[in-house]
Structure formats: C-alpha cells, structure tokens
Amino acid sequence: MKKQHIGLLVAGVVVGIAAFFVLSGRGIGGYPYVCADGTEFRVVPAADRSSITLSAIKSAALFSEKTLPRVESNIGTMYVADGVVFFGKGEEVQFITAALSTVCHPASGGNIPLNWGQ
C-alpha cells in the first residue's frame, strides 16, 4: 500500500512539473543539432509546436536567437521568419539562411530528438 502512495506522489510531481513548463510558456525542452557545415544550434519548440526558438551554439555569427512560427507544408514540418527557414522531416532538418543552406542531425548525447514527421 505504501509503494502505491509513493508511486502516485511521484506521478503527481512529474505531472505538476510538466504542467508548470507548459503553462508558463517554456515549451517542452531544447534539442541540440549539428550540421554538415559545422553549425550547431539548439531548437526549443513551443509546447503546442506552433513555433520554435533557435539559438546558436557554434557559428553564432551566422544568426542570433530567433523564434520562427510554423507554416503549413505538405512535405514536412516548416518554420519560417526573417529569411530563416527550418524544415524538418523525420529526425533530419534543413537549415537555410541568406548565408548558408545545410543539413543537420540531432547531436549525439543530447535529448531524444523530435520527429518532424514523415
């Protein structure tokens, strides 16, 4: 009986923490990506995936932190704003700016990557 109470308490704490992050607008966590050209960045999706925030890890001179809204696409998940395009299909993403176009993959050792759809 006591083990059941502890399990319920732990489940309640986990749900409470998740609700805090969703309700406070902090999204669902960050995911590091590494690109073929050496660019590295972190993707933080909004809780409802209506937008993502990109922040540079390496090659920061190429872009600053930027929030991209989701746009409709029949061929995958796409976020676009201010000359930056982030297109995802499966775990692979295409990152495009005026200065570069590169293919990126989840960094090893990072959080479990998002699947952007088939």
Protein Blocks (a to p, Z undefined) as FASTA:
>chain_A
ZZmmmmmmmmmmmmmmmmmmmmnononbdcddddfkopacdddddfklpaccdddfbhkl
mpccddddddddfkbccddeehiacddehjbccdddfkbccdddddehiacdddebZZ
